[in-house]
Amino acid sequence: MSGGTKVGRSREEAGAVDRPRSMIRLGLIIALIVMILDQASKWWMLEGVGMLANPRVIEVTSYFNLVMAWNRGVSFSLFWHEAEYMPYVLSAVALGIVAFLLSWLRKADRPFLAVSIGMVIGGALGNVVDRLRFGAVTDFLDFHVLGYHWPAFNVADTGISVGVALIVIDSLFGSQDADGEKGGTKD
């Protein structure tokens, strides 16, 4: 074996080790950005706009309002229940999903997938913060057309929805390795 080959393998091995680390870092940075944007926008709505003290509908355009809504369930208020322990149950479920996503992020080998997973993690954590602080998630974005309203949502929900959509796109159209198999994670 020549010395050049050994050095080449060492560089390849180093690149293989650095790539997952950089994907983890990228995903965590995106998660932090989504979580900060979510919490900042909720603070602005509650304190800056004063929705906490004075809930109301603020018409921004003919199809978009700012509103104050407390979601005590999950998406579209599914699993809503008045039990005092529900925010903790829903937070525990969300944290379990985040743990799964973190293990998936550790295996991600492409920036697109790392960003997508990071968006979901950041959104989930943003909503967990609300559940633990308020017992419900702060929703305030209200889109409507012809009297039909989409359920109010927030930046965290947007991060989750867009992140999941990008993960689906990645799974359908992601890169293929030399054997023609879909890439995305390393086993």
N, C-alpha and C positions, 0 to 999 in steps of 0.2 A: 504494500500500500504506500502510495507516495504521500509526502507531507502536505501537498496541495489539496489532495482529496480530503484528508483529515480536517484541514482548516475549513474547507468548503462545507463539510458536514457540520462542523461546529457552528458556523455562521447560520446554516439552515436550522439547526436545532435551537440556536439562540433566537432566531426569527420566529420559530414556532412557539417558543415560550413567551416572547414579547408580544406577539399578536393577540393572544387571549387576554393578557394583562391590559393592553391598550383598548380592547373591546370592552372589558369590564369598566375601565376608567371612563370611556366614552358613554357607556350606558348609565353609569352612576352620575356623571355630570348632567346628562339629559334629565334623569330622574330628579336631581336637585333643582334644575331650572324649572321643570314643570311644577314641582312642589312649591317653590318660592313664588312663581307667577300665580299659582292657585291661591296660596295663602295671602299674598299681597292684594289680589283682586277682591277676595272675600273681606279683608280688613277694610279696603276702600269702600266697598258696598255697605258694610255694617257701620263703620265709624265715619268715614269721609262723607258719604252720601247720607248717612244717618238712618239707614233702613232698620237698624236694630231698635232704635227709639221710636221711629215713625215709619212703620211698614206702609208702602204705597206702590202704585204702578206709575212708572215714569216712561212716557211714550217717547222713544228715541226716533223711530221712523214709523211708517205706516205698517211695517211688518215686524218690528222689533221693539220690545219693552225691557226695562229693568224692573224686576219685581223682587219681593222678599218671600222666599219659600223655604220651609224646613222639610227636608226629606228624611224621614225616620226609618225608611226601608233601604232597599238597594235600588238599582235602576228602575225608574218609573214608579217608585215607592213599593216595589214588590217586597214581600216579606215584612211589610210594616206591621208592627205590633207595639202596643203601649207598655209592654213589660219593661221595667226599669233596667233589666240586664241586657236587653237587645242591643244597645250600642256597643257593649263589650263583646257580645257574641259576633256581631257583624264585623267589628274591628279585628277579632281573633281570626275570623275566616279570611278577611282581607290580608292580614299579616301572614297567614299560611300560604296564600296565593303569591304574595311578595317573596316568601322564602323559595317557593318553587321557581319563580321567575329569576331570582338571583342565581339559582343553580343552573338554569338555562343560559343566563347571561355569561356565566363562567365558561360555557362551551361555545358561545358565539364566536365565529371567526370572520364575520363581515360587518362593516360599520352600519349598513342598513338595518340588519337584524338587531344589533346592539342599541341603536337609536330607538327602534320600535319597542323593544322590551323595556328600555329606560323610560319611555313615555308612559307605559302602563304602570310601571313601578311608581313613578312620581305621582301619577293621578291617584293611585290607590292609597299612597301614604298621605297625600293631601286630604283625602276624604276621611282617613282614619283620624287625623288631627282634629277635624271637625267633630267627629263622633265622640271623641274623648273629651273635647272642650265643651261642646254644647249638647251632646246626646243626639244630634242629628246633623245632617250635612246641609250647608248653606248653598242654596241654588238661587240664581238671580237672572240668568239669561233666558229670555222668553221670546221665541220666534213664533209668528202666527201668520196664517193666510186665510182669507175669507171666513174669519171667525173660528178657525180651527187652530188650536195652540199645540205646539210641540211641548212636551213636559219641560218645565224649567230645568236648567242645568248650569254647570259651572266649568271653570278651566280644567279642573281635575277630570271631570267627566269627558271633556274634549280630548285630553291627553290619553285617557283609557280607550276611547272609541277610535281615535286616529291610530294609536299604537296597535290595537288589535287588528284594524283594517290593514295596516302595513305588514303585520305578521302574516296575515292571510295572503296578501299579495306576494310576500317573500316566499311563502311555502308553495305557492302556485308557479311563480315565475323566477324564483331565486336562481343563483348561479348553479351551474352544473360542473362537477369535477371531471377529470379526464376519463373516467369510466362511464360518463353519461348519467351518473346518479345526481340527484338534487343535493346541493350543499346546504349549509346553514349552521350545523353544529358539528363539533368533533367529538367522537365517542372515546 
